[in-house]
């Protein structure tokens, strides 16, 4: 693996951590749908890179694929949980 790719990977990881840690906790859930779309693009990109890359880079593409899929699944789980909170419960009739 070339040092340029490794430096790029480290810089992107640090920048991503910095950006995400600056987001207030109240905004995490509304931003989840946008992040799911970006993770979907990451999944497609990592599959394409895995298919065309030499063996040394394939491990990074596989790691990107696994991490992006964890993010997609977690995002859908959080979104589904949030939507369940807003569903109206059927009112029970009071008999008396």
N, C-alpha and C positions, 0 to 999 in steps of 0.2 A: 504494500500500500504506500502510495506516495505521501510525503510529509504535508503537501498542500491539502490533500483531502482530509488528513487527520486534523490539521489546524482549522480548516473550514468546519469540520464536525464539532470541534471543541468550542469555537467561537459561536456557532449557531446554538449549541446547547446552553452556553452561558447567557446569550442574548434572550433566548426563549424563557429561561428561568427568570431572568430579570424582568421581562415584560409581564409574565404571568403573576409574579409576586407583587407587582405594582397595582394589579386590579383589585378593587375593593371586594370583599366577600359577598356583598349584596348583588354584584353584577355577574357573579360566576354562573348562576343558573341561566339567566337570559342569553349569555354568550355561548352556552353549550351547543345550541343548534348550529351556530356558525362554525364552531370548532369541529362538530361532527362532519360538516361538509369538507373542511380542510383535512381532517383525518382520512376521509374517503379518498381525497386526491392523493394523500400520502400512501395509502394502500395501493392504489393503481400505479403510482410511480415506483414504489418498491418492488412490485411484481414485475414491472417492465425492466428495472435495473437488474433484478435477480435473473431474469431470462437472458440478458445480454452481457452480464458482467463476468470477469474472470473469477476463479474460485476465491481469491483473497477478499474480494469486495462482496461476494455473495453472503457472507456471514453478516455484514453490516446491513445488507438489504433484507435479510431474514429478520434481523433484530428490529429494523424499522417497521417491517410488516407486522410483527407480533405486537410491538408497542402501539402502533396505530390502531390495530384491531382491538386492543384493550381499551383504548380511548374511545373508539366508536361504540363498543358494547357498554362501557360505563356511561357514556353520554346518553345513549338511549334509555338505560336503566334510570338515570337521574331524571330525565325528561318525563318518562312514564310515571315515576313516583310523584313528580311535581304536578302532573295533570290529574292524578288520582286525588290530590289534595283539593282540587278545585271542583270536583264532581259533587253535585248535590246529592245528599243522602235522602232517601225516601222518608217522608215524615210518617212516623208511627201514630196511628189514631189512638187517642186516649179514651179508654172505655171506663166509665165510672158511673 
